[in-house]
Amino acid sequence: MKAMQVMSALSQATRFDVYTRLVEAFPAGVASGDLAAATNSAPSAMSAHLAILARAGLVASEKVGKTVIYSAVTAPVAELSDLLVSKFTRNS
């Protein structure tokens, strides 16, 4: 289920921080190296975090020269929000 994948991807603190930074930078995006530096993460660890976010459909990437720029994809979070509201709220 896609909702579970999105929640799982965002449940880890560094990935949540990275996604927040990407949403704030939208639409410009952020280089993977800048994300690693901003979160005090090793480049290899950042690559792993970004891969998990990408598998959940939360980030898009574009190679610009030797740099990879990541940007937020917000539709999965909006869909998750709608699902949670529809499943777990009641009209009183």
N, CA, C and O of each residue as an XYZ file, in Angstrom:
368
protein
N       0.842     -1.180      0.000
C       0.000      0.000      0.000
C       0.890      1.247      0.000
O       1.815      1.355      0.805
N       0.609      2.166     -0.888
C       1.417      3.376     -1.043
C       1.428      4.225      0.230
O       2.458      4.806      0.571
N       0.310      4.301      0.925
C       0.249      5.108      2.149
C       1.254      4.615      3.173
O       1.916      5.417      3.830
N       1.372      3.315      3.314
C       2.323      2.750      4.278
C       3.752      3.089      3.874
O       4.588      3.376      4.730
N       4.032      3.058      2.590
C       5.370      3.381      2.093
C       5.717      4.846      2.384
O       6.843      5.152      2.777
N       4.766      5.730      2.194
C       4.986      7.153      2.466
C       5.214      7.370      3.957
O       6.146      8.074      4.346
N       4.365      6.768      4.796
C       4.535      6.928      6.242
C       5.864      6.355      6.708
O       6.539      6.950      7.549
N       6.239      5.216      6.173
C       7.509      4.594      6.552
C       8.686      5.476      6.148
O       9.624      5.661      6.923
N       8.636      6.012      4.950
C       9.736      6.857      4.470
C       9.897      8.101      5.333
O      11.019      8.531      5.599
N       8.798      8.675      5.765
C       8.856      9.912      6.538
C       8.991      9.683      8.040
O       9.116     10.641      8.804
N       8.966      8.428      8.467
C       9.026      8.138      9.905
C      10.429      8.262     10.483
O      10.589      8.291     11.703
N      11.431      8.335      9.644
C      12.817      8.455     10.109
C      13.174      9.946     10.138
O      12.877     10.675      9.191
N      13.804     10.392     11.213
C      14.023     11.823     11.453
C      14.808     12.524     10.343
O      14.429     13.617      9.923
N      15.880     11.924      9.867
C      16.675     12.578      8.815
C      15.874     12.697      7.534
O      15.910     13.738      6.878
N      15.147     11.641      7.163
C      14.336     11.707      5.945
C      13.226     12.748      6.079
O      12.923     13.456      5.119
N      12.622     12.843      7.257
C      11.596     13.861      7.488
C      12.199     15.253      7.321
O      11.593     16.127      6.701
N      13.381     15.454      7.870
C      14.091     16.733      7.752
C      14.412     17.040      6.291
O      14.194     18.160      5.828
N      14.922     16.061      5.574
C      15.263     16.241      4.159
C      14.017     16.601      3.355
O      14.041     17.533      2.551
N      12.932     15.863      3.571
C      11.703     16.138      2.828
C      11.189     17.545      3.143
O      10.747     18.259      2.243
N      11.245     17.941      4.404
C      10.825     19.285      4.797
C      11.657     20.339      4.072
O      11.117     21.327      3.574
N      12.964     20.128      4.014
C      13.845     21.069      3.314
C      13.501     21.140      1.825
O      13.525     22.218      1.231
N      13.183     20.000      1.230
C      12.838     19.980     -0.191
C      11.516     20.690     -0.453
O      11.378     21.400     -1.449
N      10.547     20.502      0.432
C       9.265     21.204      0.282
C       9.484     22.707      0.400
O       8.926     23.482     -0.377
N      10.296     23.120      1.368
C      10.568     24.551      1.556
C      11.316     25.155      0.367
O      11.139     26.334      0.062
N      12.146     24.365     -0.302
C      12.930     24.851     -1.443
C      12.165     24.779     -2.760
O      12.631     25.304     -3.771
N      11.004     24.140     -2.763
C      10.241     23.923     -3.988
C       9.951     25.251     -4.670
O       9.606     26.216     -3.987
N      10.075     25.336     -5.977
C      10.348     24.270     -6.934
C      11.814     24.112     -7.301
O      12.161     23.267     -8.127
N      12.675     24.917     -6.694
C      14.079     24.933     -7.122
C      14.807     23.614     -6.902
O      15.624     23.220     -7.735
N      14.532     22.931     -5.811
C      15.253     21.708     -5.501
C      16.557     21.997     -4.777
O      16.981     23.146     -4.651
N      17.183     20.923     -4.306
C      18.418     21.029     -3.532
C      19.362     19.928     -3.986
O      18.939     18.797     -4.228
N      20.632     20.258     -4.099
C      21.649     19.262     -4.467
C      21.816     18.260     -3.333
O      21.711     18.614     -2.159
N      22.075     17.018     -3.692
C      22.229     15.972     -2.681
C      23.357     16.293     -1.710
O      23.235     16.020     -0.516
N      24.441     16.861     -2.194
C      25.551     17.234     -1.321
C      25.163     18.303     -0.315
O      25.616     18.278      0.830
N      24.327     19.243     -0.738
C      23.855     20.286      0.175
C      22.931     19.699      1.240
O      22.961     20.122      2.395
N      22.112     18.723      0.848
C      21.251     18.053      1.825
C      22.088     17.289      2.841
O      21.794     17.309      4.036
N      23.129     16.615      2.366
C      24.012     15.874      3.270
C      24.669     16.825      4.262
O      24.716     16.541      5.459
N      25.172     17.946      3.773
C      25.830     18.914      4.653
C      24.848     19.508      5.660
O      25.181     19.668      6.834
N      23.650     19.832      5.208
C      22.655     20.463      6.077
C      22.187     19.541      7.194
O      21.765     20.006      8.252
N      22.261     18.242      6.960
C      21.790     17.275      7.956
C      22.940     16.541      8.641
O      22.717     15.581      9.379
N      24.160     16.993      8.398
C      25.351     16.341      8.973
C      25.386     14.847      8.666
O      25.711     14.031      9.529
N      25.049     14.503      7.429
C      25.028     13.109      6.986
C      26.159     12.857      6.005
O      26.549     13.743      5.246
N      26.675     11.649      6.029
C      27.652     11.245      5.024
C      26.951     11.184      3.669
O      25.765     10.861      3.607
N      27.664     11.487      2.585
C      27.041     11.406      1.257
C      26.407     10.042      0.974
O      25.339      9.975      0.365
N      27.045      8.969      1.404
C      26.476      7.637      1.161
C      25.181      7.435      1.944
O      24.241      6.816      1.444
N      25.132      7.952      3.163
C      23.903      7.852      3.959
C      22.793      8.678      3.319
O      21.639      8.251      3.277
N      23.145      9.866      2.820
C      22.143     10.708      2.168
C      21.605     10.028      0.919
O      20.408     10.099      0.641
N      22.471      9.375      0.170
C      22.015      8.639     -1.018
C      20.998      7.579     -0.640
O      19.998      7.395     -1.336
N      21.248      6.882      0.457
C      20.313      5.847      0.917
C      18.980      6.474      1.333
O      17.919      5.947      0.998
N      19.025      7.582      2.052
C      17.788      8.263      2.460
C      17.000      8.740      1.239
O      15.783      8.570      1.176
N      17.693      9.331      0.281
C      17.016      9.827     -0.919
C      16.429      8.687     -1.745
O      15.376      8.851     -2.362
N      17.089      7.546     -1.762
C      16.559      6.384     -2.487
C      15.251      5.910     -1.857
O      14.316      5.545     -2.569
N      15.184      5.915     -0.534
C      13.953      5.508      0.155
C      12.836      6.504     -0.140
O      11.703      6.107     -0.412
N      13.150      7.787     -0.086
C      12.147      8.802     -0.416
C      11.690      8.671     -1.869
O      10.509      8.849     -2.167
N      12.611      8.365     -2.761
C      12.263      8.198     -4.181
C      11.357      6.991     -4.386
O      10.391      7.064     -5.146
N      11.660      5.878     -3.716
C      10.813      4.681     -3.845
C       9.392      4.943     -3.354
O       8.438      4.340     -3.847
N       9.256      5.835     -2.394
C       7.931      6.193     -1.885
C       7.249      7.241     -2.765
O       6.112      7.630     -2.499
N       7.935      7.697     -3.805
C       7.368      8.684     -4.716
C       7.399     10.103     -4.183
O       6.671     10.968     -4.671
N       8.243     10.350     -3.176
C       8.267     11.649     -2.512
C       9.273     12.634     -3.088
O       9.202     13.826     -2.792
N      10.204     12.161     -3.902
C      11.187     13.059     -4.504
C      11.371     12.740     -5.982
O      11.193     11.607     -6.430
N      11.730     13.771     -6.710
C      12.132     13.632     -8.108
C      13.569     14.119     -8.186
O      13.997     14.939     -7.373
N      14.306     13.620     -9.154
C      15.701     14.042     -9.286
C      16.007     14.401    -10.730
O      15.402     13.892    -11.674
N      16.973     15.302    -10.857
C      17.434     15.723    -12.176
C      18.939     15.917    -12.096
O      19.442     16.590    -11.196
N      19.649     15.325    -13.040
C      21.095     15.481    -13.070
C      21.435     16.742    -13.858
O      21.009     16.918    -14.999
N      22.212     17.610    -13.221
C      22.667     18.851    -13.843
C      24.186     18.814    -13.793
O      24.792     19.092    -12.759
N      24.790     18.471    -14.917
C      26.235     18.259    -14.930
C      26.568     17.053    -14.067
O      26.055     15.959    -14.300
N      27.419     17.248    -13.078
C      27.774     16.158    -12.165
C      26.939     16.178    -10.886
O      27.105     15.324    -10.015
N      26.055     17.143    -10.779
C      25.251     17.316     -9.570
C      23.854     16.760     -9.778
O      23.265     16.923    -10.847
N      23.322     16.099     -8.746
C      21.937     15.636     -8.782
C      21.119     16.567     -7.894
O      21.414     16.752     -6.713
N      20.085     17.147     -8.497
C      19.188     18.059     -7.791
C      17.903     17.294     -7.473
O      17.291     16.690     -8.353
N      17.510     17.331     -6.210
C      16.288     16.659     -5.768
C      15.220     17.693     -5.467
O      15.507     18.771     -4.946
N      13.985     17.352     -5.802
C      12.858     18.225     -5.485
C      11.727     17.389     -4.897
O      11.617     16.191     -5.155
N      10.896     18.044     -4.109
C       9.788     17.364     -3.442
C       8.665     17.072     -4.422
O       8.378     17.864     -5.320
N       8.038     15.924     -4.234
C       6.789     15.575     -4.910
C       5.752     15.505     -3.789
O       5.830     14.634     -2.923
N       4.795     16.409     -3.805
C       3.878     16.518     -2.670
C       2.576     15.734     -2.821
O       1.849     15.564     -1.843
N       2.272     15.260     -4.007
C       1.013     14.542     -4.218
C       0.852     13.340     -3.285
O      -0.242     13.148     -2.753
N       1.894     12.515     -3.058
C       1.702     11.376     -2.158
C       1.333     11.791     -0.729
O       0.570     11.089     -0.065
N       1.858     12.908     -0.255
C       1.527     13.378      1.094
C       0.086     13.888      1.123
O      -0.633     13.654      2.094
N      -0.332     14.574      0.080
C      -1.716     15.041     -0.002
C      -2.677     13.855     -0.031
O      -3.718     13.878      0.626
N      -2.326     12.821     -0.792
C      -3.165     11.618     -0.852
C      -3.224     10.927      0.504
O      -4.286     10.466      0.921
N      -2.089     10.853      1.193
C      -2.055     10.254      2.525
C      -2.924     11.064      3.486
O      -3.686     10.496      4.268
N      -2.811     12.364      3.426
C      -3.622     13.226      4.285
C      -5.109     12.986      4.051
O      -5.878     12.853      5.003
N      -5.510     12.932      2.796
C      -6.913     12.672      2.462
C      -7.358     11.315      2.992
O      -8.457     11.187      3.532
N      -6.511     10.308      2.841
C      -6.833      8.966      3.318
C      -7.015      8.959      4.832
O      -7.981      8.392      5.342
N      -6.089      9.588      5.547
C      -6.169      9.613      7.007
C      -7.425     10.335      7.482
O      -8.089      9.887      8.416
N      -7.746     11.444      6.840
C      -8.958     12.180      7.213
C     -10.191     11.329      6.955
O     -11.091     11.270      7.794
N     -10.242     10.672      5.805
C     -11.430      9.878      5.477
C     -11.570      8.647      6.366
O     -12.689      8.223      6.657
N     -10.463      8.071      6.798
C     -10.511      6.851      7.614
C     -10.700      7.126      9.100
O     -11.342      6.345      9.803
N     -10.144      8.233      9.578
C     -10.032      8.397     11.026
C     -10.725      9.626     11.606
O     -10.487      9.974     12.762
N     -11.569     10.281     10.834
C     -12.365     11.369     11.398
C     -13.832     11.033     11.215
O     -14.227     10.336     10.280
N     -14.613     11.542     12.123
C     -16.057     11.292     12.064
C     -16.782     12.628     12.094
O     -16.356     13.576     12.753
N     -17.864     12.677     11.378
C     -18.718     13.866     11.446
C     -19.566     13.750     12.698
O     -20.239     12.741     12.909
N     -19.532     14.772     13.520
C     -20.304     14.736     14.774
C     -21.544     15.576     14.663
O     -22.315     15.667     15.618
